[in-house]
Amino acid sequence: MTLQKKAYARAGVDIDLGNRLKRHIQLLVKRTHGVQVLGKIGGFSGLFAPNFRGMHEPVLVASIDGVGTKLKIAFAMNKHDTVGGDLVNHCVNDIAVLGAQPLFFLDYIGCGKLEPRIFHQLLRGLSRACRSAGCALIGGETAQMPRMYRKGEYDLAGCIVGVVDRAKIIDGSNIKPGDAILGLGSNGLHTNGYSLARKILLETMGLKIGSYPPGWNITVGEELLRLHKNYQPLLARVPSGVIKGLAHITGGGLIDNLPRILPNNCNAVIDTKSWRVPRIFQTLQQKGNVDAEEMYQVFNMGIGMVAIVSEHDAKRTMSILRGKQIGRLERGAGKAHLVF
């Protein structure tokens, strides 16, 4: 067996290193656990005993996602402690739009060679975001695949499971003409549009990761590594039944994500002058010579989450969510229209 392990390590897969690293992360992962997590870390599966008291008809809500080419920025900066948070927060938001509370999370890390420093940074970011979201990190998979990735590179994905009482599912079915559209500010690009952003900043403009573009007080890399916001804590403060629909503004921007929650008899009309578009998007549009409509289909343009409420609930909901009204619902055919 010893000879087999050495041969496998020579082939590029160090099982012993993987086992040592997994033992060392137990404290990080345990900090995300409550009494609902059963069993030990490192088993074949994670065990979670949910407490659904107070719910009449609990419904499980699941989602899976990755970080995309934002990872290229982490590689270039050799900074890996934020992309795990991006992944968790993105997944939390994707189930929050249905009114769900996160229960547990599982991660996947694929790499050519296991680098202890990178691995620890990734797990710190994942664990920190899970603790903040009240979500238990109960398991994952770390795959060593020699010659599948460039040196120092990896892939990162995750799966989240949450729960919502069936009567409280936010499904957009009550949306009607006259309702208000509220926008919640983003923290930069979040996790979408990075292929185009990298092309414009690093190729068209010829900038480096450590460059300070004109008028910026942070580097290109720092701007692009801004953490994807978790909106769930804010949304949870809104009284039940007030929010009629929620859209997480990810790939597809406002143009493609809003129609996912609209009934067939409504259009969402967005006034693009109702909020200040952050500098990063202005730079990308101007320097990349990108059409305005395409910008709103590729990027979030400063709006990371959209909530739809009755007009009479708009003012108090804006105050709770720290957002602003960016449009309203009109009669239509389930489309999003932008007014420039």
C-alpha positions in Angstrom: 0.0 0.0 0.0 2.8 2.4 0.8 4.3 1.8 -2.7 0.9 2.4 -4.3 0.5 5.7 -2.5 4.0 6.9 -3.5 3.2 5.9 -7.1 -0.1 7.8 -7.0 1.7 10.9 -5.6 4.3 10.7 -8.4 1.4 10.6 -10.8 0.2 13.9 -9.3 -2.4 12.9 -6.7 -1.2 13.1 -3.1 -3.8 11.3 -1.0 -1.9 11.8 2.3 -1.8 15.6 1.8 -5.5 15.7 1.0 -6.3 13.8 4.2 -4.0 16.0 6.3 -5.6 19.2 4.9 -9.1 17.9 5.5 -8.3 17.1 9.2 -6.9 20.6 9.6 -10.1 22.3 8.3 -12.4 20.6 10.8 -12.4 23.6 13.2 -13.3 26.0 10.4 -16.1 23.9 9.2 -17.4 23.1 12.7 -18.0 26.8 13.3 -20.8 26.7 10.8 -22.5 23.8 12.6 -25.5 23.9 14.9 -27.3 21.1 16.7 -29.0 20.1 13.5 -25.7 18.8 12.0 -25.1 15.2 12.9 -22.1 12.9 12.4 -18.5 13.8 11.9 -16.7 15.7 9.2 -15.1 13.6 6.5 -17.8 10.9 6.2 -19.2 9.8 2.9 -22.2 12.1 3.3 -23.4 15.0 5.5 -26.2 14.5 8.0 -28.6 17.3 8.8 -31.7 16.9 11.1 -33.9 19.9 10.3 -36.2 21.6 12.7 -39.4 22.6 10.9 -41.4 23.6 14.0 -43.6 26.5 13.2 -44.0 25.6 9.5 -47.2 24.1 8.3 -45.9 22.7 5.1 -42.1 23.0 4.7 -40.8 22.9 1.2 -37.1 22.3 0.4 -35.5 24.7 -2.0 -32.1 23.8 -3.7 -29.7 25.5 -6.0 -26.3 24.9 -7.4 -23.8 27.3 -9.0 -20.2 28.3 -9.6 -18.0 31.4 -9.6 -17.2 31.5 -13.3 -14.2 33.4 -14.7 -14.0 35.6 -11.6 -11.7 32.9 -10.5 -9.2 34.2 -13.1 -8.9 37.4 -11.0 -8.3 35.4 -7.8 -5.5 33.4 -9.6 -3.9 36.6 -10.9 -4.0 38.3 -7.5 -3.0 35.1 -5.7 -5.9 35.9 -3.3 -8.4 33.1 -2.7 -10.2 34.0 0.6 -13.2 35.9 -1.1 -14.3 33.7 -3.9 -15.8 31.1 -1.5 -17.9 33.9 -0.1 -19.0 34.9 -3.6 -20.1 31.3 -4.2 -22.1 31.0 -0.9 -23.7 34.4 -1.2 -24.7 33.8 -4.8 -26.4 30.5 -3.9 -28.1 32.0 -0.8 -29.6 34.8 -2.9 -30.9 32.3 -5.5 -33.0 30.5 -2.9 -33.9 33.8 -1.0 -35.9 35.0 -4.0 -38.4 32.2 -3.2 -38.5 33.3 0.5 -36.3 30.4 1.6 -33.9 30.3 4.6 -30.6 28.5 4.0 -30.1 25.2 5.8 -26.9 23.6 4.5 -24.2 24.0 1.9 -21.8 21.6 0.1 -18.8 22.6 -1.9 -16.7 21.2 -4.8 -13.1 22.1 -5.4 -11.3 20.7 -8.5 -7.6 21.2 -8.9 -4.5 19.8 -10.7 -2.5 19.8 -7.5 -3.6 20.5 -3.9 -1.9 23.7 -2.7 -2.4 23.9 1.1 -2.3 27.7 1.3 -4.9 28.1 -1.5 -7.1 25.3 0.0 -7.1 27.0 3.5 -8.0 30.4 2.0 -10.9 28.8 0.0 -12.2 27.1 3.1 -11.9 30.2 5.2 -14.0 32.1 2.7 -16.6 29.4 2.4 -16.9 28.9 6.2 -17.0 32.7 6.9 -19.9 33.2 4.4 -21.8 30.1 5.7 -21.5 31.4 9.3 -22.8 34.8 8.2 -25.7 33.2 6.4 -26.6 30.9 9.2 -25.9 28.0 6.8 -24.1 24.8 7.8 -21.2 23.6 5.7 -21.8 19.9 6.0 -19.6 18.4 3.3 -17.8 18.7 0.0 -15.5 17.1 -2.5 -11.9 18.0 -3.3 -10.7 16.4 -6.5 -7.1 16.3 -7.5 -6.8 15.9 -11.3 -3.3 16.3 -12.6 -2.9 18.0 -15.9 -6.6 19.1 -15.9 -5.8 22.6 -14.7 -2.9 25.1 -15.0 -0.6 25.4 -12.0 -2.3 27.3 -9.2 -5.7 27.1 -10.8 -8.9 25.3 -9.7 -12.6 25.2 -10.1 -15.1 26.0 -7.4 -18.8 25.1 -7.2 -21.4 24.7 -4.5 -24.9 23.4 -3.8 -27.3 24.9 -1.2 -30.5 23.6 0.4 -33.0 25.8 2.2 -36.6 25.7 3.3 -39.7 27.8 3.1 -43.2 27.3 4.3 -45.3 26.5 1.2 -47.8 29.3 2.1 -44.9 31.8 2.2 -43.3 31.0 -1.2 -42.6 34.1 -3.2 -43.6 33.1 -6.7 -44.7 36.4 -8.4 -48.2 35.1 -8.9 -49.7 38.3 -7.2 -47.8 40.8 -9.3 -50.0 43.2 -11.2 -49.9 46.4 -13.2 -49.2 49.4 -10.9 -46.8 47.6 -8.6 -43.5 49.2 -7.7 -40.1 47.8 -8.7 -37.4 48.3 -6.0 -33.7 48.0 -6.7 -31.1 47.0 -4.1 -27.6 48.1 -4.8 -24.9 45.7 -5.8 -21.2 45.6 -4.8 -19.7 45.8 -8.2 -19.9 42.9 -10.8 -20.7 40.3 -8.2 -20.1 37.0 -10.1 -21.2 37.8 -13.7 -19.8 39.4 -16.8 -16.2 38.7 -16.0 -15.2 37.4 -19.4 -16.2 40.7 -21.0 -14.9 42.8 -18.1 -11.5 41.1 -18.3 -11.3 41.5 -22.0 -12.0 45.3 -21.8 -9.9 46.1 -18.8 -6.9 43.8 -19.5 -6.8 43.6 -23.3 -8.6 46.6 -24.8 -7.3 49.1 -22.1 -4.1 47.2 -21.6 -4.3 47.5 -17.8 -2.7 45.2 -15.3 -4.4 43.6 -12.2 -2.4 46.0 -10.0 -3.2 49.1 -12.2 -5.2 52.1 -11.0 -7.4 53.2 -13.9 -7.9 57.0 -14.2 -10.2 58.3 -11.4 -10.1 55.0 -9.5 -8.7 54.8 -5.9 -8.4 51.0 -6.0 -6.7 48.6 -8.3 -8.4 46.7 -11.1 -8.0 43.5 -9.1 -9.5 44.9 -6.0 -12.5 46.2 -7.9 -13.1 42.9 -9.6 -12.7 40.9 -6.4 -15.5 42.8 -4.5 -17.6 40.3 -2.6 -21.0 39.3 -4.0 -23.6 40.6 -1.6 -25.9 38.4 0.5 -29.3 40.0 0.5 -31.2 37.4 2.5 -30.7 39.1 6.0 -32.3 42.3 4.6 -35.1 40.5 2.8 -35.9 38.6 6.0 -36.8 41.9 7.8 -39.7 42.6 5.4 -43.0 41.4 6.8 -44.4 38.2 5.3 -46.6 38.8 2.3 -45.3 42.3 1.4 -42.9 41.2 -1.3 -44.7 39.8 -4.3 -41.6 38.9 -6.4 -37.8 38.8 -6.2 -35.2 38.6 -8.9 -31.5 38.0 -8.3 -29.8 40.0 -11.0 -27.0 37.7 -12.2 -26.1 36.6 -15.7 -28.6 38.1 -18.1 -28.9 41.3 -16.1 -32.2 43.1 -15.6 -33.3 42.3 -19.2 -33.3 38.5 -18.8 -33.8 38.0 -15.0 -36.9 40.2 -14.4 -39.1 38.3 -16.9 -38.4 35.1 -14.9 -40.8 36.3 -12.2 -43.3 38.2 -14.2 -46.9 37.0 -15.0 -47.7 36.9 -18.7 -49.9 40.1 -18.5 -47.3 42.4 -17.1 -44.2 44.2 -18.3 -41.5 45.6 -16.0 -40.6 49.2 -17.1 -37.2 50.2 -15.6 -36.0 53.8 -15.5 -32.3 53.5 -15.9 -31.7 57.1 -14.7 -33.3 56.3 -11.3 -30.0 55.2 -9.8 -26.4 56.1 -10.2 -24.6 53.4 -12.2 -21.3 52.6 -10.5 -18.0 53.7 -12.0 -16.9 50.2 -13.0 -19.8 49.8 -15.4 -19.4 53.3 -16.9 -15.7 52.5 -17.6 -16.6 49.1 -19.2 -19.3 50.7 -21.4 -17.1 53.6 -22.5 -13.8 51.9 -23.0 -15.3 48.7 -24.4 -17.7 50.6 -26.7 -20.5 48.3 -25.5 -24.1 49.1 -26.5 -26.2 50.3 -23.5 -28.8 47.5 -23.9 -26.1 44.9 -24.0 -24.6 46.3 -20.8 -27.9 45.7 -19.0 -28.1 42.2 -20.3 -24.5 41.2 -19.3 -24.0 43.1 -16.1 -26.1 44.0 -13.0 -25.3 47.7 -13.6 -25.4 48.4 -9.8 -28.7 46.6 -9.0 -28.0 43.2 -7.4 -31.6 42.3 -6.3 -35.0 43.5 -7.4 -38.1 43.4 -5.2 -41.7 43.9 -6.5 -44.3 45.3 -4.0 -47.6 47.0 -4.1 -47.3 50.7 -4.6 -48.7 51.5 -1.1 -45.9 49.2 0.4 -43.1 50.8 -1.6 -42.0 53.5 0.8 -41.7 51.4 3.9 -40.2 48.5 2.1 -37.5 50.8 0.5 -36.6 51.9 4.0 -36.2 48.4 5.2 -34.2 47.2 2.2 -32.2 50.4 1.8 -33.2 50.4 -1.8 -34.9 52.8 -4.2 -37.8 52.6 -6.7 -36.4 52.0 -10.2 -39.6 51.3 -12.1 -43.1 49.9 -12.1 -45.3 47.2 -13.6 -47.4 48.0 -16.6 -49.8 45.9 -18.7 -47.8 43.8 -21.2 -46.5 40.4 -22.1 -44.0 39.4 -19.4 -41.0 41.4 -20.7 -38.6 43.9 -19.2 -38.3 47.3 -20.9 -35.6 49.8 -20.1 -36.1 53.5 -20.4 -32.7 55.3 -21.1 
